[in-house]
Amino acid sequence: MRLIGGLFALATYGLFAGVLAIAGLFWWHSSGLPSTAQLKTYEPPVISRVHSGDGKLLAEFARERRLFTPIDEIPDLVKSAFISAEDKNFYEHQGIDGLGLVKAMIDNVMRYQRGQRLRGASTITQQVVKTFLLSGERAVTRKIREAILAKRLEEAFSKDRILELYLNQIFLGARAYGVTAAADLYFDKKMQDLAPHEAAYLAALPKAPSDYHPVRQKERATARRDYVLREMRENGYLTDQEYEAAVAEPLVTVLDQPAEERADKTPDLDYFSEEIRRELIEELGEDKVYGGGLSIRATVDPDLQRLARRVLQQRLWEYSVENRGYLGPIASIKELAEGQPVDWRDALRTVRIPRDVEPWRPAVVLSVGKSGATIGVEGVDGDKHTLAFSDVKDWAKERKGYNRDGVLSLGALPKGPADVWSTGDVIYVEEVAEEGAKPRWSMRQIPEVNGALVAIDPHTGRVLAMQGGFSHQSSVFNRATQAARQPGSAFKPFVYAAALENGYKPNSIVLDAPVSLPQVQGEVWKPKNYSGKFYGPSPLRWGLEKSQNLMTVRIAMDVGLEQVAGYAQRFGVYDDMPPLVSYALGAGETTLMKLTASYAMFVNGGKLIEPTLIDRIQDRHGGTVFRHDDRICAECRAETWANQAEPFVPDEGVQVLDPVTAYQVVSMLEGVAIRGTASSLGKNLDFPVAGKTGTTNEARDAWFVGFTPDLAVGCFVGFDNPRTLGARMSGGRLCAPVFQRFMAGAMKDRPKFDFRKPSGVTLAKVNRRNGCRVSDGAEGDQFIWEAFRNDSVPPVGACADGFVGGYESQTGDAFSEVGDEGDGLGGAATGSAAGGPRLPPRPPRGAPSLGTIY
């Protein structure tokens, strides 16, 4: 008995010592633990999403693809699936599942003997602790700390809050974090629409998502899913009938579909969404953008954006075909070229080439014959499609390279298909259907030249479309916002606006004749007109319509280069324009976005606008972070109508130009589209348009910026590494067709009306050839309605008076018609005239001689 008593005492002391040791161990590891209080305000990183005004998803920004869902919005089916798979006693234990721990220890002994991987026994609470508060190291000390924190977490938080943290934080494979994102990614469903077998599959993933991939590891994934379904039945969440039906379902997810057939859940970035991303990061920082759960409503009109991409790509392609020769295949499939057996579809799918060039499709040359080539087309059944040599024989010239002046030299036309194609060539093709003919495939190529197009609402500054290049996947550089280029003659309207606000009239006579401008270095700059000709005394309007450089120089020097610079900065064309003559002809550098927004201020009546791509930004809680239109309208919030007046929202726009002057410029630019350097627009569009062409020296940059009463559109074309576009490649030839096609599509379903005339303007008929006032009933092409200020309408028969440089004002024709585009600087110049041009002194403002020749 004494022996038994001694052993019992020893065991008691040992047990007591063990308890003390364990308590001491837990006490030791409890010091310095992170506080669970931080989880009370924890907000997991959540996807930021960009939507268009019609609700279409444009882009997602995230490091972890997660959509946070409150616990009361997560269906019971999903909760039960995860509890059954991970912690069946979740609602009974206090952070540590003792029974589950014992079972796991026994199971691990057997697993160890069989050489299998040991399994854990962590509860959902422990997993939350490990994920949020501790590292993932596999160590006993970490498990002790985890157990301590799990107990504390259970004391501080409700079970639902712990489960909410878990279900929104866990990684479930394929870049999906949390159950909401996983349901969307794997099944293209909301959680409320998941079937039991689908919820069970999601619950099977936390252990090891890559081990249960629904395509690569389908058998293992199905077995794990079925295990979860059994647990759900045993735990009372599924009936026997529901279980049997769920197990019978095949495991089919979105990932089973071919890549090109999957629902477009995360659209590729394009120029518009990429520019939004850049702006957001600059303003809010990367963490807020990639994890803040922002809801961004973009200004983009999806239809106009697609139209912008299509018309710009079409014109750049046409220019490439007309002037650049054949650039060669974009890639080659080596196995086909060497005659090896290969599935061309699989091979083509792996070729990394831009695929944002719809309706073009990638294709591969399978064989070359005497009259053409046999091709396989990506996404199109069959491999017997053909390309006819006759379709490329007139443009697929050999390229020999560039000379010192940047001019491309082309060789002879190809003599047969073998001069163009080889087996294995990867090219682009488009299906074309000409009237009365069978559809056929025609070869395309991504051009070297690039460009941009911007469409803006001139009354709000909302950017409705922006295509910053031919293909975003081939070049992310945005030529609408990042390319600073010379606008050339597209800058002239700002010179004329300055003139009109400083005493000139639209029919004022200006001398179009040679002028010599001494330079600081002692040299003399002699600008010239694009046509190389000059036309003597001519009306101000005609100078802008025909883009005459010599007239513009005289106007700028007379008004004052400081004045012109002030207007350019007021409109936002330049941030800081030096008072140089060459800048008056567009020698400075600006972006297409800035220039288009500046033109929009003419048609909106001279009001300042700030172009924006974002209407509104809301945080994850729905609070407004940014709103473009920040005007306050208390009356707009009325819940019911009680015979009150309509809400009045004040127009708080800053006036940068007198509305009368703005309308006069609009009227003159409308003349550009009817009689001037872009006269094709007036012939081909059945609604009022206005705008201005621009072409720089050696045709390095081509522009057209114009508008209708409610839409401003700008186009730019040029090489990224500036070089000549070729002889006669002007803004009127390259960009005006882009503007025309875009406007034709954009205005198809929009109301068409004339430009709005402000009060203070009187329309009177003049002879456009000499600026003389005629009776309003005069008929003939030479008579037009001119916009005058109410207090400066000339009487019938009145003409400009005065003498300048030996030229007497005319009452007959002052000029001959000229069809050439008057763009280009007319020779290099980087400084203003040292002594100024040889012009008479400027008369005082308001003097009767303001109609004199300048």
MARNUTI-123619 format. One record per residue (C-alpha): y, z, x. Coordinates in steps of 0.05 Angstrom, whole numbers, plus 5000, padded with zeros to 4 digits. Example, Ala and Ser with C-alpha at 12.3 -4.5 7.8 and 13.67 -1.06 7.14 Angstrom:
REM residues 2
491051565246
497951435273
This chain:
REM residues 854
500050005000
504650165058
503149475087
504649145020
510949555013
513149375083
512048625070
515748675005
521649025039
521548505094
521547945044
527248275006
531248355069
529747645088
531747385019
538047795021
539547545091
538246825068
542846915009
548147205055
547146635104
547646115049
553746465020
556846495088
555345765100
558545575034
564446035049
565245725117
565245015090
569645185030
575745285075
580044685087
577144275030
581743774994
584644004928
581843714864
588843754834
590543074862
585642764813
589843004754
595042474770
590441974804
591541254784
586440774814
588640114844
588839614787
589638854783
596538584774
596537984728
601237404717
601437074648
605536504621
609536594557
603736344515
599036874544
595236424591
592836774655
596136454715
594236914773
591337584793
593537994853
588638534876
584938814935
580039124887
578838744822
579539314773
582039384702
583040114682
580340314614
581341014583
574841384567
576041354492
576140594496
569540544533
563840424484
558440954476
553140424494
556240334563
557041084575
549741214555
547240664602
550740954663
548941674645
541641474637
541541094703
545441584745
545542284714
541642414650
543743144649
551042994660
553443374598
549043984613
550044154687
556044454721
556743944777
549944044809
543443864774
538544374801
532444084765
534243394787
535143634859
528243954860
525043314832
528742904884
526343354941
519043284918
519842534910
523042464979
517042825012
512542274984
517541735002
517941995074
510341975080
510341255056
516041055102
520640905044
528141015040
529841715014
533641754948
539542184933
540342684877
547842654868
550542764800
556242344772
560842914788
558442924861
559442164865
566542244841
567742774894
564742344949
568841734927
575542064918
575542674963
570442605019
567742085067
561041735056
557542015118
550242205109
550242935134
548143615108
555043895118
558043355074
552943505019
554944245022
562344075017
560743584961
557044124921
562844614929
567944094906
563443864848
563444574822
570944624828
571843944794
567644154735
572044774727
578444374730
576743754689
573243574625
566843184627
570242584596
575642574649
570342594704
566542034671
572941634663
574441684737
567341474754
566840874707
573540604730
572640704804
565440494821
564139844859
559339394820
558938784866
562138094866
569138404878
568638784812
570939514811
569939904747
565939724685
571439314651
572238824709
564638794717
563438624643
568638074649
565937794714
558437814700
558337654626
565337394609
565637934555
569638544534
565639184540
565539254464
561638594460
556138774510
548938784487
544339354509
540838934563
547638734591
550339444593
543739664626
544639134680
551539384697
548840094701
543439854749
548639634800
551940264829
545840424873
546239784913
549939184881
547638684934
540338884924
540738734850
544538074852
543137714786
541637044821
539237184892
535137804872
533637644800
526737984798
529038634830
535238624786
531138524723
526339084742
532139564755
535339364689
528839494652
528340174685
535240354657
533140114588
527040564590
531441154609
536140994552
530240994504
527441644531
534241974527
534941764454
540341234463
535740654442
530340604389
523640314407
525439674371
532139614407
528639744473
523339214462
528538704442
532938864503
527138824553
525238144525
532037854540
532537444604
537737664656
543037124651
550037214677
556136774690
553936734762
547836324740
552435744721
554435224772
561135394804
564734804773
562335004703
564135744704
569735994661
576136004702
577036754704
581436794765
585536154772
587135914841
594236044864
598935454856
606035374880
608935744821
604436364823
604736374899
612336404897
611936974847
607237344894
612137264952
618037504911
614238104884
611938334953
619038264979
621938674922
616439174906
611839204967
604539004976
601439644949
605139584883
603338844876
595938894896
594339554862
599839734814
596939424752
603339034739
603938564680
608337984699
610737484648
612636834683
617836344659
613135754670
611635254615
604335064629
605134364599
611334214641
607934494703
602034024694
606833454681
610833624744
604633614787
602132964758
608532554763
610132794834
603132654859
603331974826
609831754860
607732024928
601131654921
604731004902
609331064963
603331175007
599930554981
606130134987
608330335056
603330755096
596730385101
589830715099
589531415127
581931405132
576731865101
578432595092
571632815119
564732545134
557732775115
554132725181
547032695152
548732095108
552331745165
546031835208
541331605153
538032285144
535332485075
540132955041
542433134971
549432854973
551633314915
549933944953
553033665016
559433444982
560134124948
560434465015
565934015043
572434415045
577733945017
583434034966
580834014895
587434134859
588833384854
586333234784
584832724756
582432524825
575332724844
571932784912
566832244925
562232034981
560531335004
553031234997
552730515021
557229935038
555929225012
559228545015
563928654956
565029394956
561630074964
556830504925
559331214916
557131884889
562632254850
562933014846
561633274777
559632594749
552332414734
549031844771
549631564841
550730824826
558230834818
562030294855
568630154889
571029434891
573929174956
578928774915
582029434894
584229624964
584828965002
592328904990
594229595017
588929895063
592229645127
590629915196
595630425221
597930305293
602630895301
610031065304
615330795350
620931205381
625131165318
619531435276
618030775243
610630665226
607330025250
601829735207
596529235227
593028685189
589928755120
582428905120
577728305117
571928645083
569129305057
566429495125
573529505151
575130065102
568930475088
562830745125
556831105096
558131855092
565731785083
568732305037
574432024997
578232124932
577231684872
580331634803
577431324740
582330804715
581930424649
586329814642
587429514574
581629074553
577629234616
571729694630
573530354664
572530334739
573330784800
579230664847
580330984915
586031474926
588731844987
592932464999
599432185028
602832415091
609532445056
610933045013
616033274963
617733764907
620033794835
623634354798
625334414724
630234944701
633135164634
640535074650
642735614601
638336184626
636135994696
628836044676
624535594721
619935224673
616134824726
615834804801
611334364843
612634514916
608433954947
602933454934
597333974936
597634734944
590634754972
592534265027
599134605043
601935255016
608835105044
613535074983
618434504992
622234714931
624235394958
622535405033
624634715058
631934685078
633933945079
640333525077
642133345006
646132725026
650132424969
646932914920
652433394944
658232934923
658933204851
661633854880
666933474919
668933114855
668933764815
673734054866
678133434858
678133474782
680234204784
685834044833
689533504795
685232884796
683132524733
676732134723
680731484725
685031674785
685131114836
682331264905
682330794965
675430534985
677030275055
675130435128
677531085157
677231345228
676332085240
677732355310
672532855333
673433485373
670033165433
675032595433
670332115399
671831755334
667331785274
667731185227
663731335165
661530745123
658730605054
651230515044
652429775029
656629675091
662229405046
668629705018
672129554953
679429754958
683030164905
677730414856
677430934799
674831624816
669031544767
666730904801
666631254868
661631764843
657531274802
656630814862
656531394912
661931114957
662331515022
669331285042
672331504976
668832174981
671632295051
678732145027
677932604966
675033175008
680633125060
685933095006
683233684965
681834075029
675334205063
676234955053
676734824978
670434404979
666734945018
669035454967
666035054910
659534954947
658835694959
661135874888
655535434860
650435694910
649035034945
650535355012
651336085031
656635935083
659135215088
663535045147
669634615131
666833975162
667833275135
660433115146
658533685099
662533345044
657432775050
651533245048
650133385122
648734125109
641934395091
639834695025
633634764982
631634374921
631635024880
638835184899
641334474887
637834404819
640635074796
647634854819
647134214778
644934624718
651734974720
655134314705
651234194640
651534914616
659134904615
660435184685
656735844677
653436174737
645836234732
640736544777
634236154777
628236604763
620736524758
619737194722
621937394652
619338104654
615238594695
611739194664
607939744700
600939974682
603740434628
607939894594
614640114623
619439554640
620539484715
624738854712
627638404658
631337764674
635537784611
638238484614
643338424558
643138974506
642438804433
641939434390
642139024325
636038634347
631739264338
632739324263
626039414229
628339124162
633738664137
638838984091
643838424084
646738574152
649738024194
645637664246
645338024313
650637804363
648537774436
654537694482
654537144534
655937524598
655336924644
660536864699
664836234694
664635874761
667735224736
672535054679
668434794620
672834174615
671734014688
664334134680
664033644622
668033124661
662933164718
657233114668
660432494638
661232174707
654032344725
651832034660
655131404685
650731444748
644631394702
647630814662
651430384712
650730724779
645530844833
640331084781
641730564727
634230484714
634331154678
639230914626
635130294614
628330654608
630031304572
632331324500
636231974505
642432194545
641132374618
645632484677
644632594751
645732384822
641732064877
641732284949
639331955013
640832195083
641731795147
635731365166
632731535098
629732185122
630832545056
630932264986
633532644925
635032594852
637733174812
639633084739
639333374670
639233294595
643433784552
637934314558
633734144619
635634074692
630633734739
630833614814
626433194859
625833154934
621532694977
620932705053
616332825111
615233545132
616933335203
623232935185
622832195200
624931565165
621831405098
622930665113
627930125099
631430185030
627430805013
633031154976
633331724926
634131204871
627730864891
623331464908
625832044865
629131734804
622231474780
619532184786
625332454744
624431894694
617032014683
617932764679
623632724629
619832214587
614032704580
618233334574
622833044520
617232744479
617133314430
624033604442
630333454402
634832924432
642332974426
648632824465
651833274517
655933824486
663433694490
667634324497
674334434464
679934194508
676833504520
679332854489
675332214495
679431584505
677330884523
679130604591
677529984631
672330244679
674229704730
681329944740
682030604701
687330334654
687630624583
685930134527
685630204452
679730604425
677429984387
676729554450
669829254457
666029004518
661829284575
667929404618
670729904568
668030614566
669731284536
673031724588
673732484584
680832734593
683933414586
687733464521
694433494556
693132914605
690832344560
694531714585
697831274533
694830604516
696430104570
697930634623
694930524693
695230894758
701730804796
703730864870
702530554937
698030784995
696630415060
699329755035
694829734974
698629674909
695529944846
692229404805
692329234732
686628744739
679728844771
680229344827
673129254853
667028824850
660329064822
655629344874
648229484862
646829834928
645830584929
651730894964
648031445001
647631655074
652831945119
654631275148
653731495220
652732155256
658232675251
657933415262
665333605266
671433495222
677233055243
681533385296
687933105267
685332915198
684832205170
690831755166
692731925095
699532065063
701532785053
698633104991
703733134934
704933804900
700233974843
702833784775
707433234801
707632584761
704632194819
697732504813
694931844790
696831524856
691831234905
688331744949
